[in-house]
Amino acid sequence: MTTTKSSALVAEKRSVCKSVASFARPARRAATHVVNFQETGKQAASHQAATAKLLSRRGYAATDPKKPLSPFTHSVGELGPNEVDIKVTHNGLCHTDIHMAVNDWGVSAFPFVPGHEVVGIVSATGRDVTGLRAGDRVGVGWIADSCRCCSNCMRGNDNLCEKGYTGLIVMGRHGGFQETCRVNADFTHKIPDALDSASAAPLLCAGITVYAPLRAHVTRPNMHVAVMGVGGLGHLALQYARKMGCEVTAISGRPDKEKECREFGAHNFMIWNKDNAAYKGKFDIVINTASSDVSTTELMSLLKVDGSLIQVGIPGGGATMVVNLQDLVFGQKKVVGSIVGGRADMKEMLEFSAIHGVKPLVETMPLSKVNEAMQHVLSGKARYRVVLTSDWQ
């Protein structure tokens, strides 16, 4: 990989920068003494001014859990002091976008614009934003806000915010499947030059989802790590575990994936429900990335004594885990969950990926074909991450 910016990236930045409109600070109201009818007139004028400042945004929205995404327009007001506008160029298509679109987890509010693996160029910054400027290439992941006051947030672990973080596309918030996305600057991350935009997009959710728990639980060299499920998350987990110095085993029910798994960094390949007996008690860590319901008891049987099962895949339909307590207690095993990562892990993950050449294998499709892309993912045919490129006219 080269650390120099490609001519295409430079052209992309220049094109967006030329189109950036200047944002002036709103003028302060003059202090006046008015009677009621004057105040009424002032309120009307204020309303007209506020309406005039609204900006129309185009996107593709989920409007009903039983309907496909459709063209959608919404309005935003003035740019907040700590906000940035991003001219979106690329969106990774995460299975979570699909879960949210069909309300699999019961937390969706309609209508909303999906997309939480967002890459683009900063087109405007709020007056209090530091560290970012128009023309910067940036990315936004799952976390859109947090309290930034609790002990976890202060350490950059916003995913563990004691007051609860805000997801980019929950509670009716709009994500990246739109022309211009407005987000909090604190959760906007610069993309290293060594990562192209299509490769960077999936790292903002899929990448951080597997990097953060591996970073936390790989505590010594040569640990034996197994990755259950070799899809959008799993093929990145194989690369990260290998680059962290682990012996890596890929677990899949698809024998045809063995060649690619070895190319991603796997030393060994285990066929699920065929080779299980041969691998019992072999692994220090099993990270389960599968979005389908997999037997926890069977996964735990693959762990060494004092091993850890890390669950990052979240099947829909209110899936539950059944744990064999004898195996858990007598084997002193651990079952842990992990959800994305905070700002500290995000920055580290992007730099690690750039330095070590960790990149997703992607298929690109235009954003206007988002519904076809979702079906492609649901069919299990995506290799291994779909990235939607903006094609607004």
PEMO-V30303 format. One record per residue. N is the residue number from 1. PSI is psi in whole degrees, -180 to 180 (999 if undefined). Layout:
# PEMO-V30303
n=(N & N)
psi=(PSI & PSI)
This chain:
# PEMO-V30303
n=(1 & 2 & 3 & 4 & 5 & 6 & 7 & 8 & 9 & 10 & 11 & 12 & 13 & 14 & 15 & 16 & 17 & 18 & 19 & 20 & 21 & 22 & 23 & 24 & 25 & 26 & 27 & 28 & 29 & 30 & 31 & 32 & 33 & 34 & 35 & 36 & 37 & 38 & 39 & 40 & 41 & 42 & 43 & 44 & 45 & 46 & 47 & 48 & 49 & 50 & 51 & 52 & 53 & 54 & 55 & 56 & 57 & 58 & 59 & 60 & 61 & 62 & 63 & 64 & 65 & 66 & 67 & 68 & 69 & 70 & 71 & 72 & 73 & 74 & 75 & 76 & 77 & 78 & 79 & 80 & 81 & 82 & 83 & 84 & 85 & 86 & 87 & 88 & 89 & 90 & 91 & 92 & 93 & 94 & 95 & 96 & 97 & 98 & 99 & 100 & 101 & 102 & 103 & 104 & 105 & 106 & 107 & 108 & 109 & 110 & 111 & 112 & 113 & 114 & 115 & 116 & 117 & 118 & 119 & 120 & 121 & 122 & 123 & 124 & 125 & 126 & 127 & 128 & 129 & 130 & 131 & 132 & 133 & 134 & 135 & 136 & 137 & 138 & 139 & 140 & 141 & 142 & 143 & 144 & 145 & 146 & 147 & 148 & 149 & 150 & 151 & 152 & 153 & 154 & 155 & 156 & 157 & 158 & 159 & 160 & 161 & 162 & 163 & 164 & 165 & 166 & 167 & 168 & 169 & 170 & 171 & 172 & 173 & 174 & 175 & 176 & 177 & 178 & 179 & 180 & 181 & 182 & 183 & 184 & 185 & 186 & 187 & 188 & 189 & 190 & 191 & 192 & 193 & 194 & 195 & 196 & 197 & 198 & 199 & 200 & 201 & 202 & 203 & 204 & 205 & 206 & 207 & 208 & 209 & 210 & 211 & 212 & 213 & 214 & 215 & 216 & 217 & 218 & 219 & 220 & 221 & 222 & 223 & 224 & 225 & 226 & 227 & 228 & 229 & 230 & 231 & 232 & 233 & 234 & 235 & 236 & 237 & 238 & 239 & 240 & 241 & 242 & 243 & 244 & 245 & 246 & 247 & 248 & 249 & 250 & 251 & 252 & 253 & 254 & 255 & 256 & 257 & 258 & 259 & 260 & 261 & 262 & 263 & 264 & 265 & 266 & 267 & 268 & 269 & 270 & 271 & 272 & 273 & 274 & 275 & 276 & 277 & 278 & 279 & 280 & 281 & 282 & 283 & 284 & 285 & 286 & 287 & 288 & 289 & 290 & 291 & 292 & 293 & 294 & 295 & 296 & 297 & 298 & 299 & 300 & 301 & 302 & 303 & 304 & 305 & 306 & 307 & 308 & 309 & 310 & 311 & 312 & 313 & 314 & 315 & 316 & 317 & 318 & 319 & 320 & 321 & 322 & 323 & 324 & 325 & 326 & 327 & 328 & 329 & 330 & 331 & 332 & 333 & 334 & 335 & 336 & 337 & 338 & 339 & 340 & 341 & 342 & 343 & 344 & 345 & 346 & 347 & 348 & 349 & 350 & 351 & 352 & 353 & 354 & 355 & 356 & 357 & 358 & 359 & 360 & 361 & 362 & 363 & 364 & 365 & 366 & 367 & 368 & 369 & 370 & 371 & 372 & 373 & 374 & 375 & 376 & 377 & 378 & 379 & 380 & 381 & 382 & 383 & 384 & 385 & 386 & 387 & 388 & 389 & 390 & 391 & 392 & 393)
psi=(147 & 147 & 1 & 149 & 136 & 156 & -31 & -40 & -42 & -42 & -38 & -44 & -46 & -40 & -43 & -40 & -38 & -26 & 1 & 126 & 147 & 142 & 112 & 149 & 140 & 139 & 145 & 146 & 140 & 142 & 121 & 157 & 122 & 156 & 176 & -43 & -30 & -41 & -40 & -43 & -39 & -40 & -40 & -44 & -40 & -41 & -42 & -40 & -43 & -40 & -40 & -27 & -8 & 138 & 135 & 134 & 137 & 141 & -172 & 124 & 152 & 118 & -16 & 137 & -15 & 6 & 153 & 166 & 149 & 158 & 141 & 142 & 136 & 167 & 146 & 154 & -153 & 149 & 127 & 161 & -27 & 21 & 160 & 149 & 136 & 122 & 107 & 132 & -33 & 146 & 125 & 141 & 107 & 150 & -26 & -35 & -39 & -44 & -44 & -40 & -33 & 7 & 43 & -34 & 0 & 22 & 9 & 145 & 123 & 149 & 156 & 155 & 116 & -177 & 109 & 25 & 75 & 129 & 139 & -165 & 131 & 126 & -19 & 148 & 144 & 162 & -24 & 4 & 129 & 152 & -11 & 147 & 164 & 134 & -16 & 140 & 125 & 169 & 156 & 135 & -149 & -37 & 124 & -20 & 160 & 177 & -31 & 17 & -30 & 170 & -37 & -46 & -38 & -25 & 2 & 8 & 62 & -23 & -15 & 22 & 128 & -23 & -2 & 127 & 167 & 123 & 147 & -34 & 24 & 163 & 34 & 6 & 154 & 132 & -145 & -5 & 55 & 170 & -45 & 128 & 132 & 128 & 167 & 131 & -31 & -21 & 26 & 126 & 131 & 139 & 126 & 147 & -29 & -8 & 121 & 160 & -40 & -36 & -34 & -36 & -54 & -22 & -24 & -15 & -60 & -44 & -51 & -30 & -35 & -29 & -47 & -49 & -33 & -41 & -36 & -33 & -16 & 101 & -4 & 161 & 154 & 18 & 148 & 114 & 132 & 138 & 112 & 119 & 110 & 82 & -140 & -40 & -47 & -38 & -23 & -38 & -38 & -44 & -46 & -45 & -41 & -45 & -21 & 2 & 22 & 158 & 131 & 132 & 128 & 136 & 123 & 153 & 3 & 99 & -26 & -8 & -3 & -46 & -47 & -39 & -40 & -34 & -31 & -13 & -1 & 133 & -32 & 158 & 123 & 129 & 118 & 138 & 9 & -46 & 9 & -45 & -36 & -18 & 10 & 132 & 24 & -22 & 141 & -35 & 134 & 121 & 118 & 109 & -1 & 141 & 1 & 166 & 115 & 142 & 117 & -40 & -43 & -40 & -42 & -30 & -18 & -12 & 147 & 169 & 136 & 20 & 169 & 129 & 119 & 121 & 117 & -25 & 141 & 94 & 151 & -180 & 20 & 42 & 147 & 166 & 138 & 118 & 132 & 106 & -34 & -44 & -40 & -47 & -54 & -28 & -3 & 49 & 163 & 139 & 117 & 152 & 161 & 134 & 117 & -134 & 159 & -172 & -37 & -48 & -37 & -48 & -46 & -43 & -44 & -42 & -42 & -44 & -42 & -43 & -42 & 2 & 29 & 120 & 142 & 153 & 120 & 154 & 133 & 141 & 151 & 148 & -33 & -15 & 29 & -37 & -39 & -38 & -41 & -42 & -36 & -42 & -46 & -28 & -12 & 12 & -9 & 136 & 100 & -6 & 131 & 132 & 127 & 127 & 136 & 133 & 42 & 141 & 999)
